[in-house]
C-alpha cells in the first residue's frame, strides 16, 4: 500500500542538496524572497528545499541552474535524491508533484488517506501489513507520513478535496478509541479553509467511484495528472483523455457524496455512537 508508507521524509542527501542550493543563492546575492519570484516557486517552497524538507521539482532545479550560474551541480545531484526512506519506489514521481500541486483531489475506499491519518490509526495499519514490518520500518513510515501531512497547513493556497467512504470509519481500525480520535482529527482538518471533506454514505448503492480509489492533481502550470493505486504498485496517468474520464467521475462523486455540512453531521453522529 503506497498510502501505507509512500511519503517523503528528510534525508541526508536532501539536506546536503538544500545547503548547497542555499550557498549558491547567497553567493549570488539573492534574497530568498527575490529568488522565489525569479524561480517562480513560493518562498515557502524555496525554504523547504533549502532545509532539506522538500524534494525539489525538476522544473525548480532547471530554473535554479539558470539563475545560479549553470554550474550543473544541482542538476547532477537531483538523481541522487530519488531514494528516500518511507517512500515507495512507484510513488516517488507522484509525491514530488504533490508537493507542488495547486489542486489535489482524493477518493478513497480502502483506508483513510495518509494526509488525514492520526499516528495511532497509521500505526494500526502498519502493524497489520504483510510481509510484517519491524519497529524501525514502522517508525520510518510514520515519520514520513507526518512530514507529508504538513502539506495541508503549509500550502494554504492549495485546494484539497477528499471523498471518503463511510465504511472506512465503521471498520474501527485500531479499536474504538483510535477511531474516535481519527474522526475528531478529520473533523478538525476539515475546518481548514483549503480542505473539503465529503462522506460517501452507505445508503448509496452505486456511485461513480466503484472502480477504485483515485487521486488527481493540478500543477502550477495547470497540468493535470492522476494516480491509481493497487495492492503492489501504482499507476501514474498523464494521458489527457484518461484524466478527463477520471475528472468526470470525481465530479460526479462530489455530487453523489454528502454535502460538507451533512458530512460533518454524519461524522459527529458516528463519533457519538462510539
N, C-alpha and C positions, 0 to 999 in steps of 0.2 A: 504494500500500500504506500503510494507516494505520500499521501497526506498523513500517513502514519510516521513518516520520517524524512520527507523530502523538502526540508527547509534549510536555507543557508545560515551559517554562523561565521563569526570572525575567525580567521586563521592567521598563522604567522605570515604566510605569503601575501595575504590581503593587507595586513598591517604594514609589511615592507613596501608593497606597491604604493599604498597611501602615503607613506612617509617620503618616498622618492618623488611622488607627484607633488606633494606639498613643497618639498625643497626646490623643485624646478619652478613651481609657480612663484614662490617667494623670491627666487633668484631673478626671475623676470620682472619683479617689482609690481606684481598684480595682486590687488587685494582679493579676498575670497568673494566679496560682493561683485566687484568688477568682473572677475573671472566667470562667475555664474552667468552673467549676461552674455559674455563672449562665447562661452561654450554651449549656451542655450540649455542649461540644466539649472535646477533650483539651487540656491545657496545651501540648503539642507543636504541635497544630494552630493554636492561637492564636499561638504564637511564629512558626510558619512563615508565617502570613498577614502578621504584622507585619514580618517580614523580607523580604517580597516573594517568598518561595519557593513559595508555595502559592496557587492560585486559590481565593478564598472561595466557599463554597457559598451559594446564595440564602438558605437557612434560617439560616446563620450571620449574613448581613447583616441579615436581618429582626430577629433576636434582638438583634444589636448595636445597631440603631437604637432598640429599646425600652429598652435598658439605658443608652444614651449620649445620651439627650435627644431622640430623634426629630428630629434636625436635617434629615434627608433627604440629607445629604452622601454617606453611604456607599451609600445606595440608588441615587442618581443616578450615582455613579461606577462601579457594578458593570458596566453595559453596555459601558463603555469598556475593560474588561479582556478582552473576548471574543476579540480577535485577539492571538494570541501566536506569536512565531517558533517554527517547528518543529512547529506543531500544526495538523493538517489540519482544515479547517472542519467536516467532518461528524463528527469525533471529539471535538470540544470538550465536548459535553454529557456524553459517557461519561467523559472524562478528569476532569471536575470531580467526578463521582460516585465514580470510582475512588479519588480522594484521601481519601475519607471512608469507604470500604467497610469492613465488618467481615468480609466473606467475599468472596473473588474466585476464581472457577473459570475456567480457560483450557484449551481443547483446540485444538491447532494441528497442521495437516498440511502447511503450506506452508513455514514457516521457524521457527526457534527464536524464541519470543516476545521482544518487546523487553525485558521485565523480566529476562530471563535472558541477554541477549546480551553478548558481550565487545566492546570497541571495534573490534578487528580484524575480527570477524565482521560487525558492523554496517556498518563502512566498506566491506567487500566487497559487501554488499547494496546500499548506496548507489551504489557505483561502477557497478553493473550496471543501474541504473534507466533507464527511458525515459519521457519525454524525459530526456536526461542532466542531471545536477546539476553545478553548478560547485563549486569548492572552498569558498567561503563557505557555500553551501547545505548541503554535506556536514558542515561543521564545526558549523553551527547545529543540524542534526538530531542529530548525535551528542551535543552538549551537552544538548539537550532530553531525549534518551534516558537519558543518565547521571543527569540530575536526577530523572527518573521512577523510576529503579531504587532511589532512596533509600527508596521506599515499603516495600521488603522488610525493611529494618532499622529504619526509623523508626516502623513500625506493628507492633510485636511482638505485639499482641493481634488483629491481622487474620489470618485464615486464608487462605493462598494454596495453591491446588491447581493443578497443571499436568499435563496428559496430552499427551505428545509422541510423534509417530510416529517409529519407529526410523530410517526413511529420511532424516529431517532431518539426522542425523549422518553417514550413509553417503554423502550427496551431497558432502561435503567442501568446502563453500563456502569459498572463500578459500585452499584448499590444506590440506596435511597439518598443518602447524604451527598454523594458525588453528583447525583442527578439534580438535586435541589440547588447545589452550588452552581452547577452548569447552567441551569435555567436562569438563575439570578444574574450570572455573568452575561449571558446572551441578552437579557433584558437591558442590562447596563450598557453594553456595547451598542445596542440598538438606539440608545439615546443620543449617540453622536450624530451631528448634522450630516455627515457624509456617508452614513451607513443606513441601509434599509434592509430589514429582515422580515420575510414573509413565511408563513407556515402553510404547507400544502396539507389540507386536512384528510384524514382517513375516509371521510364521507365522500370524497371524490373518487369514484370507482375507476375513472380513467382520466388521464391528462396528457399533455404534450411531451412530458419528460420520461415516459415509462421506458424508453430505450436505454436509460442510464444517466449517470452524472455527467455534467459538462461545466467547463469554465470558459469564459470569453473575456478578452481584454482589448482595450484600445490604447495604442501608444501615443506619445506626444505628437507624433507625425500623423495621427488619425488613421493609422493602420490597425486592422483587427486581426487577432489570432485566436485560436481555440485550442483547448486541451481536453482530451478524453482519457480517462484512466481505467485500467483493468487490473486483474489480480497481480500480474508480474511485470507490468510495463505501462507506458503511457503513449498516447498518440498525439503528436503536435500537428495542428492543422493550420495551413496558411492559404489554402485554395479558397479564393473569394466565393466561389459557388457553394462550397461546403459550409463555409462560415455563414453565408446568407441563410442556409437552411437552419443552422443552429440558432442564429439570432431570431428567426421567426418562431422557432419552438420556445425559446426563452421568453419572448414577448408574450406568447400565448400562455405560458405558465404563470407569468406575472398577473395576467387577468384571471386565471383559474385559481390561484392561491388566495388565501385570506388577505384582506387589506392590512395595512400596517397596524391600524388600531385594533382590528379583530385578532390579529396575530399576537399582539401584546396581551389581549384579554385571555386568549387560549393558553398562552404560556403561564400567565398568572394563575389560571384555574388549575393547570397541571401541577404547578408548584404547590398550591394549596392542598391538593389531593395527596401529596406525598406524606 
